[in-house]
Amino acid sequence: MQVNPAEDRFAAFRHRSYTLFFCARFLAAFATQIISVAVGWQMYEVTKSAFLLGMIGLVQFLPALILILVTGSVTDRYNRRAIVSICLTISALCAAALLLLTISGTFAPLPVFIVLVVFGIERAFMGPAVQSLAPNLVPEKDLANSFAWNASSWQTASIIGPVAGGLLYGLGPVVAYSVALAFMVSGAALVYTIPKPAQRKAGEPTSWNYILAGFKFIRFEKVVLGAISLDLFAVLLGGAVALMPIFANDILVLGPLGLGMLRAAPGAGAIAMALYLAAFPIKHGSGLKMFVGVAIFGLGTLIFGLSETAWLSIVALAIMGAGDMISVYVRETLIALWTPDEVRGRVNAVNSVFIGASNELGEFRAGTMAHFVGAVPAVVIGGIGTLAVSLIWAGIFPQLRKIDTLDAPERAAVPEAVK
């Protein structure tokens, strides 16, 4: 792939449709982070129940798992821009519902969980649609650059969003939900202004073969299978984020501000790496560098688990974020380039659920292991496991390891073996 050096670091933004998409996605991600913080804090203030806090994430993840056979098919069969617009509109309605519950004094677990289930359903459709829309907005030569900026946008929102959510909630939950509502509405409006992009649609009628094509393609295409499964197992083993409160309070003795610094460190490292990759994209040895990125993520996890010094722990977490960004940059680009557009939505639906499952199960793995053996062994074992996964997967998927450039393969259609 011919990508110019530093002067083309903003190559993706030369396309107006992508610029609109980028701004809309950032606003939506920022608003989602605000809602996440506000709902969690308000739920605990109202109920004082840790169990209900845990349920907040679960009720939003389950719809993606339940609807995995539907969301991808819808993304491939219908206009992806329209799906994203509708999803952001529903998100805005969910924010408005939370705002009304707060203003009316009726904020309670049952109505809130109903709203969050709707929010989860929206996100189940939004995930594959967003991931599949982006490659339709830029030419292939600028695709890797767009993924670097997409990742940078998400990481920025994941760092600033929770902080902003906390500050806004300090002014009152009404303020927090109002700002989130405004951001969601703005994001939906921006997507509505994107010209309808070209999209290859599968012509076959809906059938089980059509619905399961995403799974079949992933199983058939070893590059995509290796990339998705690598992320699943690496994140599953490297769930150090869930244990950060224990490290901040009991091991590093940093307090709430220190916990905030720990939570921000991986994102800061990821943003720095994303900006570097946007300016100096990977041109050769892409597959090998993806495995190196996973190994760096595992090494950072291992150092964090062993560290008893605040600055070293923060540096280790930043290294984790940087390594993860290298892996994300290559993996998402390869998945986009090696997946034919007519099955992109169904493949991304599976990918979205795997990413969600790895995060949720990774936190569960870390928390359960920490309960039995302690936080430090749980993180150290996870770091060693992630390092092992990078080596094992490099051996199991040699085709993935040997990929040199981030170029699209010759194949432009769904393989016959998938049909």
C-alpha positions in Angstrom: 0.0 0.0 0.0 1.5 3.3 -1.1 1.1 5.8 1.8 3.1 9.0 1.7 5.1 9.8 4.8 4.5 12.5 7.4 2.7 14.9 5.0 -0.1 12.4 4.6 -0.7 11.8 8.2 -4.1 13.4 7.7 -4.8 11.5 4.5 -8.2 10.1 5.7 -9.4 13.6 6.5 -9.0 14.6 2.8 -12.3 12.8 2.3 -15.2 14.9 3.6 -17.4 11.8 4.3 -14.7 10.4 6.6 -14.3 13.7 8.5 -18.0 13.8 9.2 -17.9 10.2 10.3 -14.9 10.7 12.5 -16.5 13.7 14.3 -19.8 11.8 14.7 -18.1 8.7 16.1 -16.0 10.8 18.6 -19.1 12.6 19.9 -21.0 9.3 20.3 -18.1 7.6 22.1 -17.6 10.6 24.3 -21.3 10.7 25.2 -21.3 6.9 25.9 -18.5 7.4 28.4 -20.4 10.2 30.1 -23.5 8.0 30.4 -21.5 5.1 31.7 -20.0 7.1 34.5 -23.2 8.9 35.3 -25.4 5.8 35.4 -22.8 3.9 37.5 -22.5 6.6 40.1 -26.2 7.4 40.2 -27.1 3.7 40.5 -24.8 3.2 43.4 -26.0 6.4 45.1 -29.6 5.2 44.9 -29.1 1.4 45.6 -25.7 1.0 47.3 -25.6 -2.3 45.5 -22.3 -3.6 44.0 -24.3 -6.4 42.3 -26.4 -3.9 40.4 -23.3 -2.0 39.3 -22.0 -5.2 37.7 -25.4 -5.7 36.0 -25.0 -2.4 34.2 -22.3 -3.8 31.9 -23.9 -7.2 31.5 -27.3 -5.9 30.3 -25.6 -3.9 27.7 -23.4 -6.7 26.5 -26.0 -9.5 26.3 -28.0 -8.0 23.4 -24.9 -8.1 21.1 -24.4 -11.8 22.0 -28.1 -12.7 21.5 -28.4 -10.7 18.3 -25.1 -11.8 16.7 -26.8 -13.6 13.9 -29.1 -10.6 13.1 -26.9 -7.5 13.4 -24.3 -8.5 10.8 -26.9 -9.6 8.3 -28.8 -6.3 8.6 -25.5 -4.4 8.2 -24.7 -6.2 4.9 -28.3 -6.0 3.5 -29.2 -2.4 4.3 -27.7 1.0 4.1 -24.9 1.2 6.7 -25.0 5.0 7.0 -28.8 4.8 7.7 -28.2 2.2 10.4 -25.6 4.3 12.1 -27.9 7.3 12.0 -30.8 5.4 13.4 -28.7 3.9 16.1 -27.4 7.3 17.2 -30.9 8.6 17.2 -32.0 5.8 19.5 -28.9 6.5 21.7 -30.1 10.1 22.0 -33.6 8.8 23.1 -32.0 6.6 25.7 -30.0 9.6 27.1 -33.3 11.6 27.1 -35.0 8.8 29.0 -32.3 8.8 31.7 -32.6 12.5 31.9 -36.3 12.3 32.4 -36.0 9.6 35.0 -33.6 11.8 36.9 -35.7 15.0 36.6 -38.9 13.2 37.6 -37.2 11.5 40.6 -38.1 8.0 39.3 -34.5 6.8 38.7 -34.7 3.2 39.8 -33.1 -0.1 38.8 -36.0 -1.5 36.7 -36.6 1.4 34.4 -32.9 2.2 34.1 -32.1 -1.4 33.1 -34.9 -1.3 30.5 -33.3 1.8 29.0 -29.9 0.2 29.1 -31.2 -2.9 27.4 -32.4 -0.7 24.6 -29.1 1.1 24.6 -27.4 -2.4 24.4 -29.6 -3.4 21.4 -28.7 -0.2 19.7 -25.0 -0.7 20.3 -25.3 -4.3 19.0 -26.4 -2.9 15.6 -24.1 0.1 15.8 -20.9 -1.9 16.2 -20.8 -3.8 13.0 -22.4 -1.0 11.1 -19.8 1.6 12.2 -16.9 -0.8 11.5 -18.3 -1.7 8.1 -19.1 1.9 7.1 -15.6 3.3 7.6 -14.0 1.3 4.8 -16.7 2.6 2.5 -15.7 6.2 3.1 -12.0 6.2 2.1 -10.0 4.5 -0.7 -7.9 1.5 0.2 -4.7 3.5 0.1 -6.0 5.6 3.0 -7.7 2.8 5.0 -4.8 2.1 7.4 -4.6 5.8 8.1 -8.3 6.0 8.9 -8.0 3.1 11.3 -5.2 4.8 13.2 -7.3 7.9 13.6 -10.4 5.8 14.5 -8.5 4.1 17.3 -7.0 7.5 18.4 -10.5 8.9 18.6 -11.9 6.0 20.6 -8.9 6.1 23.0 -9.2 9.9 23.5 -12.9 9.5 24.3 -12.1 6.7 26.7 -9.7 8.9 28.6 -11.4 12.2 28.6 -15.0 10.9 28.6 -14.9 9.3 32.1 -13.2 12.4 33.6 -15.7 14.7 31.9 -18.5 12.5 33.1 -17.3 12.7 36.7 -16.9 16.5 36.5 -20.3 16.9 34.9 -21.9 14.5 37.4 -20.4 16.7 40.2 -22.6 19.5 38.8 -25.6 17.1 38.9 -26.8 14.1 36.9 -29.1 16.3 34.9 -26.1 18.2 33.6 -24.3 15.0 32.7 -27.2 13.4 30.8 -28.0 16.8 29.1 -24.5 17.0 27.7 -24.6 13.4 26.6 -27.9 14.0 24.9 -26.5 17.0 23.0 -23.5 15.0 21.8 -25.6 12.1 20.6 -28.0 14.4 18.7 -25.0 16.2 17.1 -23.5 12.9 16.1 -26.7 11.7 14.5 -27.0 14.9 12.6 -23.4 14.6 11.3 -24.0 11.1 10.0 -27.2 12.2 8.3 -25.1 14.7 6.2 -22.7 12.0 4.9 -23.4 11.3 1.2 -24.6 7.7 0.7 -21.4 5.7 0.1 -21.0 2.8 -2.3 -21.7 -0.5 -0.7 -21.5 -4.0 -2.2 -24.5 -6.0 -1.1 -25.0 -9.7 -1.2 -27.7 -10.6 -3.6 -28.8 -13.9 -2.2 -32.1 -14.2 -0.2 -31.9 -14.4 3.6 -31.3 -18.0 4.7 -29.3 -19.8 7.3 -26.4 -20.0 4.9 -26.6 -16.2 4.4 -26.9 -15.6 8.2 -24.0 -17.9 9.1 -21.7 -16.6 6.3 -19.8 -14.4 8.8 -18.8 -17.5 10.9 -18.0 -19.5 7.8 -15.8 -16.8 6.3 -13.9 -16.4 9.5 -13.3 -20.1 9.7 -12.3 -20.3 6.0 -10.0 -17.2 6.0 -7.1 -18.0 8.3 -5.8 -14.4 8.3 -9.1 -13.1 9.7 -9.5 -16.1 12.0 -6.0 -15.6 13.4 -6.5 -11.9 13.9 -9.8 -12.1 15.7 -8.8 -15.1 17.9 -5.5 -13.5 18.8 -7.3 -10.5 20.2 -9.8 -12.7 22.0 -7.3 -14.7 24.0 -4.8 -11.9 24.5 -7.4 -9.6 26.1 -9.0 -12.5 27.9 -5.7 -13.1 29.7 -4.6 -9.5 30.1 -7.5 -8.1 32.1 -5.4 -5.9 34.5 -7.8 -2.9 34.2 -10.4 -4.6 36.4 -7.9 -4.9 39.3 -6.6 -1.3 39.2 -8.6 -0.2 42.2 -6.8 -2.9 44.3 -3.4 -1.8 43.0 -4.2 1.9 43.6 -5.5 1.3 47.2 -3.6 -1.6 48.6 -0.3 -2.0 46.6 0.7 1.4 45.3 -1.3 3.4 47.9 -2.2 6.2 45.5 -5.8 7.0 46.4 -8.6 8.1 44.0 -6.4 10.5 42.0 -3.8 7.8 41.5 -6.5 5.4 40.3 -7.4 8.0 37.7 -3.8 8.2 36.6 -3.6 4.4 36.3 -6.9 4.3 34.3 -5.6 7.0 31.9 -2.2 5.5 31.4 -3.1 2.8 28.8 -5.1 5.2 26.8 -2.4 7.8 26.8 0.1 5.2 25.5 -2.4 4.1 22.9 -3.0 7.6 21.7 0.7 8.3 21.4 1.2 5.2 19.4 -1.9 5.9 17.2 -0.6 9.4 16.4 2.8 7.9 15.5 1.2 5.2 13.3 -1.0 7.9 11.6 2.2 9.8 10.7 4.4 6.8 10.0 2.3 3.9 9.0 3.6 0.3 9.0 4.8 -0.5 5.5 6.5 -3.9 5.9 6.4 -6.8 8.3 2.9 -6.0 9.3 1.9 -9.5 10.5 5.0 -9.9 12.6 4.7 -6.5 14.1 1.1 -7.3 15.2 2.5 -10.3 17.2 5.2 -8.0 18.6 2.5 -5.6 19.7 0.7 -8.3 21.6 3.9 -9.4 23.2 4.6 -5.8 24.3 1.1 -5.7 25.7 1.8 -8.9 27.7 5.2 -7.5 28.8 3.6 -4.3 30.1 1.0 -6.3 32.0 3.8 -8.4 33.6 5.8 -5.3 34.6 2.6 -3.7 36.0 1.8 -6.8 38.1 5.3 -6.9 39.6 5.8 -3.2 40.2 5.4 -1.6 43.6 6.4 1.9 42.4 3.8 4.3 41.1 5.8 5.8 38.2 6.9 2.4 36.9 3.3 1.1 37.1 2.1 4.1 35.1 4.9 3.6 32.5 4.0 -0.1 32.3 0.4 0.6 31.6 1.3 3.2 28.9 3.5 0.5 27.3 0.5 -1.9 27.5 -1.6 0.7 25.7 1.0 1.3 23.0 1.5 -2.4 22.4 -2.2 -3.0 22.2 -2.6 -0.1 19.7 0.0 -1.7 17.4 -2.0 -4.9 17.4 -5.3 -3.1 16.9 -3.9 -1.0 14.0 -2.7 -4.0 12.1 -5.6 -6.4 13.1 -8.4 -4.0 12.2 -6.8 -3.0 8.9 -6.3 -6.7 7.9 -9.8 -7.6 8.9 -11.2 -4.8 6.8 -9.0 -5.5 3.8 -9.3 -9.3 3.8 -13.1 -9.3 4.3 -15.2 -8.8 1.1 -17.6 -5.9 1.5 -20.7 -8.1 1.0 -20.0 -10.0 4.2 -18.3 -7.3 6.1 -21.2 -6.6 8.4 -21.6 -10.3 9.4 -17.9 -10.7 10.0 -17.7 -7.4 12.1 -20.8 -8.6 14.1 -18.8 -11.7 15.2 -15.7 -9.6 15.7 -17.6 -7.1 17.9 -19.0 -9.9 20.1 -15.6 -11.4 20.4 -14.1 -8.1 21.5 -16.9 -7.6 24.0 -16.6 -11.1 25.3 -12.8 -10.8 25.7 -13.2 -7.6 27.7 -16.0 -8.9 29.9 -14.6 -12.4 30.4 -11.1 -10.9 30.8 -12.3 -8.9 33.8 -14.2 -11.9 35.2 -11.0 -14.0 34.8 -8.9 -11.4 36.6 -11.3 -10.8 39.3 -12.0 -14.5 40.0 -8.3 -15.4 40.0 -7.5 -12.5 42.2 -10.1 -13.7 44.7 -8.3 -17.1 45.0 -4.6 -16.3 44.5 -4.4 -12.5 44.9 -4.2 -9.5 42.6 -0.5 -9.6 41.8 -0.4 -13.3 40.8 -3.5 -12.8 38.8 -2.0 -10.0 36.7 1.4 -11.7 36.4 -0.1 -14.9 35.2 -2.2 -13.0 32.7 0.9 -11.2 31.4 2.8 -14.4 31.0 -0.2 -16.0 29.3 -0.5 -13.1 26.8 3.2 -13.5 25.9 2.6 -17.2 25.4 -0.4 -16.5 23.2 1.6 -14.2 20.9 4.2 -17.0 20.4 1.7 -19.8 20.0 -0.5 -17.9 17.5 2.6 -16.9 15.5 3.2 -20.6 15.1 -0.4 -21.6 14.4 -1.1 -18.9 11.8 2.1 -18.6 9.7 0.2 -16.9 6.9 -0.8 -14.2 9.3 2.8 -13.9 10.6 4.2 -13.6 7.1 2.0 -10.8 5.9 4.3 -8.0 4.8 2.3 -4.9 3.6 -1.2 -3.8 4.5 -2.5 -4.3 1.0 -5.8 -5.9 0.0 -5.5 -9.4 -1.4 -6.3 -10.2 -5.0 -9.6 -11.8 -4.1 -12.5 -9.3 -4.4 -15.5 -11.6 -3.7 -16.7 -14.0 -1.2 -14.9 -17.4 -1.6 -17.1 -20.1 -3.0 -16.3 -22.3 0.0 -18.2 -19.8 2.2 -21.3 -19.8 0.1 
